[in-house]
Amino acid sequence: MKITSKGQVTIPQSVREQAGLHPHSEVEFEVRANGEVVIRPVMQAAASLRSAFERVRGSANATQFKGMGTDEFMAFLRG
């Protein structure tokens, strides 16, 4: 992959999935002595929980959920 003129790269989907990176995830970079660059997600419990809620905010308002009881909705969520 190439670095853009703005210094940006696209992290391939397979790498994002393996690393557990989701849209709006925060990442940190470590440059090791040998020049190797390590990218990893920032693990902050409160920030992660807040981010998870932000990703799904409003999704339960979809018409497919109207009239669903709690048990039925929970069964849907759990698959």
C-alpha positions as CSV (number, residue, x, y, z in Angstrom):
1,M,0.0,0.0,0.0
2,K,1.1,3.6,-0.5
3,I,1.1,6.5,1.9
4,T,-0.9,9.4,0.5
5,S,0.4,13.0,0.3
6,K,-1.4,13.6,3.6
7,G,0.4,10.8,5.3
8,Q,-2.6,8.5,5.3
9,V,-2.9,4.7,4.7
10,T,-5.9,2.4,4.5
11,I,-5.7,-0.5,6.9
12,P,-7.0,-3.6,5.1
13,Q,-10.3,-5.0,6.3
14,S,-8.7,-8.4,7.2
15,V,-6.1,-6.6,9.4
16,R,-8.8,-4.4,11.1
17,E,-10.9,-7.5,11.8
18,Q,-8.0,-9.4,13.3
19,A,-7.0,-6.4,15.5
20,G,-10.6,-5.7,16.6
21,L,-10.6,-2.2,15.0
22,H,-14.0,-0.7,14.3
23,P,-15.0,2.6,12.7
24,H,-14.1,5.5,15.0
25,S,-11.7,3.2,17.0
26,E,-8.8,4.9,18.6
27,V,-5.4,3.4,17.8
28,E,-1.9,4.0,19.1
29,F,1.4,3.5,17.2
30,E,4.7,2.2,18.6
31,V,7.9,2.6,16.6
32,R,10.4,-0.1,17.8
33,A,14.1,0.3,17.7
34,N,14.4,-1.8,14.5
35,G,12.0,0.6,12.7
36,E,9.0,-1.8,13.0
37,V,5.7,0.0,13.5
38,V,3.0,-1.6,15.7
39,I,-0.6,-0.4,15.6
40,R,-2.9,-1.4,18.3
41,P,-6.3,-0.3,19.6
42,V,-6.5,1.9,22.6
43,M,-8.1,-0.1,25.4
44,Q,-10.0,2.3,27.7
45,A,-13.0,0.5,29.2
46,A,-15.2,3.6,29.5
47,A,-14.2,5.0,26.1
48,S,-14.8,1.6,24.5
49,L,-18.3,1.2,26.1
50,R,-19.2,4.8,25.1
51,S,-18.0,4.1,21.5
52,A,-20.1,0.9,21.3
53,F,-23.2,2.8,22.4
54,E,-22.5,5.6,19.9
55,R,-22.3,3.0,17.0
56,V,-25.7,1.6,17.7
57,R,-27.5,4.7,18.9
58,G,-30.9,4.8,17.2
59,S,-30.7,1.4,15.7
60,A,-33.5,0.0,17.8
61,N,-35.9,2.5,16.4
62,A,-36.1,0.5,13.1
63,T,-39.6,-0.5,12.0
64,Q,-38.6,-4.2,12.3
65,F,-38.5,-3.8,16.1
66,K,-41.8,-2.1,16.6
67,G,-44.2,-4.2,18.6
68,M,-41.4,-6.6,19.7
69,G,-41.5,-7.6,23.3
70,T,-38.3,-7.6,25.5
71,D,-37.8,-11.4,25.3
72,E,-38.3,-11.4,21.5
73,F,-35.9,-8.5,21.1
74,M,-33.2,-10.1,23.3
75,A,-33.6,-13.3,21.3
76,F,-33.1,-11.3,18.1
77,L,-29.9,-9.6,19.5
78,R,-28.4,-12.9,20.6
79,G,-29.1,-14.6,17.3
